[in-house]
Amino acid sequence: MACCGQRRAMAAGNGQVIQGNRLPRPVSHSALYEYTGATGMTVTGSGSGMKYRFNQPGSKVQIDSHDLASMAGLPNLRRVG
C-alpha cells in the first residue's frame, strides 16, 4: 500500500514511484570498451554504480566517464574508443 508521498508522486506522474537515490546518472562523456574474455561478464562501475553487461567475446559497451578509472584495470576489457 502506498503512503501519502507515494500517492502524490503517482498522481503527478505516470503511476511509477521512483526512489530518489536510485536514479541512474546521465552519461556525460563515455568511452567504448570491448570484452576479450571467453564467456560473458557483468561489471558494476565504481563511480556511477551502473551495471555494464558484455554478453559474449567481442561485445562492445559505452562506459560512463565516472567509471573509466575502474574499468581500465580490469582484465579482458580494452578501450576501443
N, C-alpha and C positions, 0 to 999 in steps of 0.2 A: 504494500500500500504506500502510496506517495505521501510525503509530508507536504506542508503548505508551500515550502520553497520549490519543491519539485512540481507541484501543481501550477505555480506561476510560470515556471520555465516551460512546461508543456503547453500552457495556454498561449504563451508568447511565440512559441516556435512550431515545429512540425511534429511534436509529440515525443521527441527524444530528449532525454536528460543527459547532459554532458558534464562530466566531472571536470572542474577547472584545472586540476593538476594532471589530467590525462590527455590533454590536447596535444597533438603532435606539433613540433616546431616546423615552420615552413623551411624548405630547403633554400638557404641563402646562396651559397656557392657550393658546387659539388664537383666530384671527380669520378670518373668511370673506373671501376675495378673489375678485373676478370679473375674468375676462380680457376685454378690449375690443378686442383686435387682430383681424387679418383671417384668420389661419390657426389654428395651434396653437402652443403654447410649453411647453418644459420648463425649469424653473428649479431650481437647487440652492441650498438655504438655506445661508447662510454660518455660521450659529450651530450648526445641528444636522447639516448635511451631507445632510439628507433631500432627495430629488428630488420636485418637485411637477409634475404634468402637467395642463395646461389643453388639452383636446382640440380645442376649437373656440371661436369667439366666443361669449361668454355663459357659458362654463364657470365653475363656482364650486368652490373648493377651500379646505379648512380649512388654515391655515398655523400651524405651531407658534410659540409665543411667542419662542423662541430666534432665529427667522428674521424677525420682523416688521420690524426696522430695515432689513434689506437689501431687503425687498420694497417698502417704502414709496417708494423712489426709482426703481423700475422703470417704464418706460413701458408702457402697455397693461394695467396692473393697477390696480384700485381696490378699496379696502376697503369691504365692504358689511355687515359685522357684527363 
